Amino acid sequence: MNSTAALIAATYLDLAKDVMQLPVALLDLREQLDLPREVVDATILEMTKTGFVHLLPSSDRSRNDSEVMEAAIPVGGERKDFLVFEGEFFGE
């Protein structure tokens, strides 16, 4: 795992309070990371290829404020607002 992926994973764990499969808002994740958006997006998309990291759309479509929309990662024409790690990613 590269250092950017490790930082994203550690930040996820911090925001999720070490609870696996807890969706973490990309907006919250981005606020904690001091990395360029394109680096974060590319790393997250690469991490999803493991099958243990997932991007999810928001179930609350009423929350369409500009910050949330800007933090999202578009995948297949759909806005993904949340990041979820399965325990297997961390070897659990």
MDTraj code that builds the backbone (N, CA, C; nanometers):
import mdtraj as md
import numpy as np

residues = "MET ASN SER THR ALA ALA LEU ILE ALA ALA THR TYR LEU ASP LEU ALA LYS ASP VAL MET GLN LEU PRO VAL ALA LEU LEU ASP LEU ARG GLU GLN LEU ASP LEU PRO ARG GLU VAL VAL ASP ALA THR ILE LEU GLU MET THR LYS THR GLY PHE VAL HIS LEU LEU PRO SER SER ASP ARG SER ARG ASN ASP SER GLU VAL MET GLU ALA ALA ILE PRO VAL GLY GLY GLU ARG LYS ASP PHE LEU VAL PHE GLU GLY GLU PHE PHE GLY GLU".split()
xyz = np.array([
    [0.0858, -0.1165, 0.0000],
    [0.0000, 0.0000, 0.0000],
    [0.0907, 0.1232, 0.0000],
    [0.0620, 0.2169, -0.0906],
    [0.1449, 0.3375, -0.0949],
    [0.1084, 0.4320, 0.0196],
    [0.1883, 0.5352, 0.0375],
    [0.1690, 0.6245, 0.1523],
    [0.0371, 0.7013, 0.1453],
    [-0.0074, 0.7358, 0.0254],
    [-0.1352, 0.8062, 0.0125],
    [-0.2500, 0.7141, 0.0514],
    [-0.2462, 0.5906, 0.0051],
    [-0.3502, 0.4935, 0.0412],
    [-0.3493, 0.4685, 0.1917],
    [-0.2311, 0.4591, 0.2495],
    [-0.2203, 0.4374, 0.3941],
    [-0.2791, 0.5554, 0.4712],
    [-0.2544, 0.6763, 0.4239],
    [-0.3090, 0.7953, 0.4893],
    [-0.4614, 0.7994, 0.4769],
    [-0.5132, 0.7663, 0.3601],
    [-0.6584, 0.7628, 0.3409],
    [-0.7203, 0.6572, 0.4324],
    [-0.6596, 0.5402, 0.4392],
    [-0.7112, 0.4327, 0.5246],
    [-0.7084, 0.4736, 0.6717],
    [-0.5999, 0.5344, 0.7151],
    [-0.5888, 0.5779, 0.8546],
    [-0.6908, 0.6870, 0.8865],
    [-0.7120, 0.7770, 0.7933],
    [-0.8098, 0.8837, 0.8130],
    [-0.9504, 0.8261, 0.8178],
    [-0.9782, 0.7293, 0.7313],
    [-1.1081, 0.6608, 0.7353],
    [-1.1306, 0.5994, 0.8735],
    [-1.0317, 0.5259, 0.9231],
    [-1.0452, 0.4612, 1.0542],
    [-1.0700, 0.5628, 1.1641],
    [-1.0011, 0.6752, 1.1564],
    [-1.0199, 0.7799, 1.2564],
    [-1.1624, 0.8352, 1.2507],
    [-1.2094, 0.8660, 1.1315],
    [-1.3439, 0.9218, 1.1164],
    [-1.4527, 0.8196, 1.1495],
    [-1.4263, 0.6927, 1.1197],
    [-1.5246, 0.5869, 1.1458],
    [-1.5129, 0.5329, 1.2880],
    [-1.4222, 0.5890, 1.3648],
    [-1.3996, 0.5442, 1.5033],
    [-1.3692, 0.3946, 1.5077],
    [-1.2876, 0.3501, 1.4102],
    [-1.2436, 0.2104, 1.3992],
    [-1.3566, 0.1110, 1.3733],
    [-1.4702, 0.1583, 1.3257],
    [-1.5823, 0.0698, 1.2937],
    [-1.5789, 0.0409, 1.1435],
    [-1.5555, -0.0848, 1.1078],
    [-1.5522, -0.1224, 0.9670],
    [-1.6918, -0.1129, 0.9073],
    [-1.6970, -0.0884, 0.7809],
    [-1.8183, -0.0796, 0.7007],
    [-1.9087, 0.0365, 0.7417],
    [-1.8535, 0.1333, 0.8129],
    [-1.9288, 0.2540, 0.8456],
    [-1.9021, 0.3559, 0.7352],
    [-2.0058, 0.4014, 0.6656],
    [-1.9832, 0.4999, 0.5596],
    [-1.9284, 0.6315, 0.6159],
    [-1.8251, 0.6807, 0.5522],
    [-1.7645, 0.8086, 0.5889],
    [-1.7820, 0.9028, 0.4698],
    [-1.8313, 1.0210, 0.4969],
    [-1.8536, 1.1184, 0.3904],
    [-1.7206, 1.1620, 0.3297],
    [-1.7163, 1.1645, 0.1975],
    [-1.5956, 1.2118, 0.1302],
    [-1.5650, 1.3559, 0.1691],
    [-1.6684, 1.4337, 0.1954],
    [-1.6480, 1.5714, 0.2400],
    [-1.5663, 1.5730, 0.3692],
    [-1.6025, 1.4883, 0.4647],
    [-1.5295, 1.4823, 0.5919],
    [-1.3875, 1.4307, 0.5715],
    [-1.3729, 1.3311, 0.4866],
    [-1.2407, 1.2754, 0.4584],
    [-1.1503, 1.3814, 0.3965],
    [-1.2015, 1.4508, 0.2974],
    [-1.1213, 1.5539, 0.2289],
    [-1.0792, 1.6652, 0.3255],
    [-1.1666, 1.6991, 0.4193],
    [-1.1337, 1.8046, 0.5152],
    [-1.0162, 1.7657, 0.6042],
    [-0.9951, 1.6361, 0.6242],
    [-0.8863, 1.5882, 0.7097],
    [-0.7551, 1.5682, 0.6336],
    [-0.7648, 1.5534, 0.5030],
    [-0.6460, 1.5255, 0.4221],
    [-0.5901, 1.6540, 0.3620],
    [-0.4609, 1.6655, 0.3623],
    [-0.3955, 1.7801, 0.2994],
    [-0.3289, 1.7315, 0.1707],
    [-0.4143, 1.6841, 0.0794],
    [-0.3664, 1.6279, -0.0468],
    [-0.4495, 1.6835, -0.1616],
    [-0.3899, 1.6939, -0.2790],
    [-0.4669, 1.7406, -0.3948],
    [-0.5814, 1.6443, -0.4274],
    [-0.6913, 1.7000, -0.4698],
    [-0.8098, 1.6208, -0.5017],
    [-0.7796, 1.5088, -0.6008],
    [-0.7048, 1.5412, -0.7059],
    [-0.6794, 1.4401, -0.8088],
    [-0.5993, 1.3219, -0.7535],
    [-0.5133, 1.3473, -0.6572],
    [-0.4362, 1.2395, -0.5939],
    [-0.5286, 1.1531, -0.5078],
    [-0.6136, 1.2174, -0.4298],
    [-0.7082, 1.1444, -0.3443],
    [-0.8034, 1.0613, -0.4298],
    [-0.8612, 1.1230, -0.5315],
    [-0.9569, 1.0519, -0.6169],
    [-0.8923, 0.9320, -0.6852],
    [-0.7752, 0.9523, -0.7433],
    [-0.7072, 0.8428, -0.8132],
    [-0.6724, 0.7293, -0.7170],
    [-0.6299, 0.7648, -0.5979],
    [-0.5933, 0.6628, -0.4993],
    [-0.7161, 0.5860, -0.4524],
    [-0.8245, 0.6561, -0.4236],
    [-0.9471, 0.5883, -0.3808],
    [-0.9983, 0.4965, -0.4912],
    [-0.9992, 0.5446, -0.6134],
    [-1.0464, 0.4606, -0.7240],
    [-0.9587, 0.3362, -0.7389],
    [-0.8299, 0.3510, -0.7186],
    [-0.7400, 0.2353, -0.7236],
    [-0.7696, 0.1401, -0.6073],
    [-0.7967, 0.1952, -0.4902],
    [-0.8266, 0.1133, -0.3724],
    [-0.9558, 0.0338, -0.3908],
    [-1.0510, 0.0884, -0.4647],
    [-1.1771, 0.0161, -0.4857],
    [-1.1559, -0.1117, -0.5659],
    [-1.0472, -0.1189, -0.6389],
    [-1.0182, -0.2387, -0.7186],
    [-0.9857, -0.3597, -0.6316],
    [-0.9583, -0.3370, -0.5029],
    [-0.9312, -0.4489, -0.4119],
    [-1.0584, -0.5273, -0.3817],
    [-1.1736, -0.4631, -0.3995],
    [-1.3003, -0.5256, -0.3641],
    [-1.3373, -0.5067, -0.2179],
    [-1.2493, -0.4432, -0.1415],
    [-1.2735, -0.4212, 0.0011],
    [-1.2959, -0.2744, 0.0358],
    [-1.2894, -0.1892, -0.0641],
    [-1.3122, -0.0455, -0.0469],
    [-1.4209, -0.0077, -0.1466],
    [-1.5213, 0.0644, -0.0979],
    [-1.6373, 0.0939, -0.1818],
    [-1.6751, 0.2412, -0.1746],
    [-1.7201, 0.2920, -0.2866],
    [-1.7782, 0.4255, -0.2932],
    [-1.9290, 0.4087, -0.3028],
    [-2.0011, 0.4852, -0.2234],
    [-2.1468, 0.4736, -0.2189],
    [-2.2123, 0.6087, -0.2443],
    [-2.3289, 0.6054, -0.3086],
    [-2.4046, 0.7299, -0.3230],
    [-2.4736, 0.7633, -0.1911],
    [-2.5104, 0.8856, -0.1762],
    [-2.5859, 0.9259, -0.0577],
    [-2.7289, 0.8767, -0.0703],
    [-2.7825, 0.8281, 0.0390],
    [-2.9235, 0.7893, 0.0377],
    [-3.0121, 0.9121, 0.0593],
    [-2.9499, 1.0214, 0.1018],
    [-3.0225, 1.1468, 0.1253],
    [-2.9959, 1.2413, 0.0089],
    [-3.0739, 1.2277, -0.0948],
    [-3.0561, 1.3117, -0.2133],
    [-3.1008, 1.4560, -0.1904],
    [-3.1621, 1.4827, -0.0760],
    [-3.2021, 1.6204, -0.0477],
    [-3.0812, 1.7043, -0.0079],
    [-2.9730, 1.6370, 0.0312],
    [-2.8523, 1.7093, 0.0713],
    [-2.7644, 1.7313, -0.0514],
    [-2.8003, 1.8273, -0.1289],
    [-2.7276, 1.8563, -0.2522],
    [-2.6529, 1.9881, -0.2445],
    [-2.6060, 2.0229, -0.1244],
    [-2.5344, 2.1489, -0.1153],
    [-2.4029, 2.1391, -0.1920],
    [-2.3500, 2.2523, -0.2275],
    [-2.2348, 2.2565, -0.3177],
    [-2.1110, 2.1880, -0.2601],
    [-2.0877, 2.1967, -0.1300],
    [-1.9699, 2.1319, -0.0711],
    [-1.9779, 1.9799, -0.0835],
    [-2.0942, 1.9245, -0.0565],
    [-2.1134, 1.7797, -0.0666],
    [-2.0962, 1.7356, -0.2112],
    [-2.1569, 1.8090, -0.3018],
    [-2.1477, 1.7740, -0.4436],
    [-2.0043, 1.7844, -0.4936],
    [-1.9331, 1.8858, -0.4492],
    [-1.7951, 1.9046, -0.4925],
    [-1.7027, 1.7962, -0.4370],
    [-1.7315, 1.7464, -0.3189],
    [-1.6476, 1.6437, -0.2564],
    [-1.6688, 1.5061, -0.3178],
    [-1.7814, 1.4855, -0.3839],
    [-1.8152, 1.3546, -0.4397],
    [-1.7205, 1.3151, -0.5522],
    [-1.7157, 1.1848, -0.5762],
    [-1.6407, 1.1301, -0.6892],
    [-1.7433, 1.0756, -0.7876],
    [-1.7445, 1.1270, -0.9101],
    [-1.8390, 1.0731, -1.0080],
    [-1.7887, 0.9387, -1.0625],
    [-1.8763, 0.8397, -1.0589],
    [-1.8424, 0.7068, -1.1102],
    [-1.9604, 0.6588, -1.1940],
    [-1.9354, 0.6336, -1.3196],
    [-2.0413, 0.5835, -1.4066],
    [-2.1614, 0.6754, -1.4142],
    [-2.1374, 0.8044, -1.4095],
    [-2.2459, 0.9011, -1.4183],
    [-2.3227, 0.9215, -1.2887],
    [-2.2780, 0.8571, -1.1812],
    [-2.3447, 0.8718, -1.0520],
    [-2.2481, 0.9327, -0.9511],
    [-2.3001, 1.0225, -0.8699],
    [-2.2199, 1.0885, -0.7676],
    [-2.2052, 0.9960, -0.6470],
    [-2.0811, 0.9684, -0.6094],
    [-2.0529, 0.8848, -0.4921],
    [-2.0045, 0.9758, -0.3802],
    [-2.0771, 0.9745, -0.2688],
    [-2.0521, 1.0677, -0.1595],
    [-1.9849, 1.0058, -0.0373],
    [-1.9833, 0.8723, -0.0309],
    [-1.9330, 0.8042, 0.0884],
    [-1.8286, 0.6991, 0.0536],
    [-1.7396, 0.6764, 0.1480],
    [-1.6351, 0.5757, 0.1362],
    [-1.6551, 0.4737, 0.2475],
    [-1.6430, 0.3456, 0.2121],
    [-1.6579, 0.2372, 0.3093],
    [-1.5428, 0.1391, 0.2911],
    [-1.4824, 0.1004, 0.4014],
    [-1.3785, -0.0022, 0.4012],
    [-1.4335, -0.1266, 0.4693],
    [-1.4054, -0.2414, 0.4126],
    [-1.4350, -0.3675, 0.4794],
    [-1.3124, -0.4068, 0.5609],
    [-1.3345, -0.4809, 0.6679],
    [-1.2247, -0.5219, 0.7548],
    [-1.1161, -0.5989, 0.6823],
    [-1.1531, -0.6719, 0.5776],
    [-1.0556, -0.7507, 0.5023],
    [-0.9456, -0.6643, 0.4418],
    [-0.9771, -0.5380, 0.4145],
    [-0.8752, -0.4479, 0.3601],
    [-0.7579, -0.4362, 0.4570],
    [-0.7895, -0.4400, 0.5850],
    [-0.6881, -0.4252, 0.6891],
    [-0.6402, -0.5604, 0.7409],
    [-0.6836, -0.6679, 0.6746],
    [-0.6419, -0.8009, 0.7150],
    [-0.7206, -0.8561, 0.8318],
    [-0.8384, -0.8008, 0.8545],
    [-0.9217, -0.8480, 0.9669],
    [-1.0164, -0.9564, 0.9219],
])
top = md.Topology()
chain = top.add_chain()
for i, resn in enumerate(residues, 1):
    res = top.add_residue(resn, chain, resSeq=i)
    for name in ("N", "CA", "C"):
        top.add_atom(name, md.element.get_by_symbol(name[0]), res)
traj = md.Trajectory(xyz[None], top)
